[in-house]
Amino acid sequence: MRGISRTSLEHVTERLDGVLPSANAPTLGHELFEVVALLGQEHSLRRWLADPANPAEAKSGLMGELLEPKVSPTTVIVVSDVVQAAWSTPRDLVDAIERMAVYATMAGVEGEQRLDELEDELFRFDRIVASEPELRSALTSEGVAVEHRRTLLENLLSGKVSAATLALVTEAVTRPRGRTLEQGLEHFGQLVAERAQRYIAVVRTAVALSADQQSRLQDVLTRVYGRTIHLNIEIVPEIVGGLSIRVGDEVIDGTVAGRIAEVRRRLAG
């Protein structure tokens, strides 16, 4: 987000932080995702809420009337804060509610180790889906009912991952909002990392890295980027040797396969 939307996002995040300590965080996260789904379906409502010409009080009042019989008071407060703020586009408004839903969902995951586990679980599931075409098809095919996908995820993941991971994966699968499954999982992983004030480095390597190698790489990247780095490591024998590291949109390709490809490009040129 940029401009006025970025400023509004900072404000509503501060407001969320004020209500989270007394809220049932998993319930808040679930209900906020339901609001995201509602606004995704109601195009006219979404545009009206984002229109700066409409009074903030009227927006808050309308959403209160729509939501109060169905959700907790805390959810009404958070949604009210979002719709009263100024947004550059209707998409930014809905994205802000989705972000608050992710933040609430992960609020019950306390401590750096458990946050690491949440990020790792999202990444590992992404890799499992990438390596299992039949599973990916079952989770993404429009011909498969949403409830069937939800049940499949519960059977696959319940008791094996945290409740927060299951909630975020289920949301990415059942309500993708125009994203592929891989994009949805990566998006939620990035939001978790941002909330924890760190970056994610996706490391592709031909062989597994030792704990000492991972620690040294993490230290180097933390110094380079000035923020704590969480490593998501993918073993890819095809790259032969070396490492490929992606942090956001920046890619550092030190693989043998990458160097060979570069030589071929130069020869072709």
Buried (B, 14 or more C-beta within 10 A) or exposed (E): BEEBBEEBBEBBBEBBEEBBEEBBBBBBBBBBBBBBBBBBEEEEBBBBBBEEEBEBEEBBEBBBEBBEEEBBEBBBBBBBBBBBBBBBEBBBBBBBBBBBBBBBBBBBBEEEEBBBBBBBBBBBBBBEBBEEEEBBEBBBEEEBEEEEBEEBBEEBBEEEBBBBBBBBBBBBBBBBBEBEBBBBBBBBBBBBBBBBEBBBBBBBBBEEBEEEEBEEBBEEBBEEBEEBBBBBBBEBEEBEEBBBBBBEEEEBBEBEBBBEEEEEEEEEE
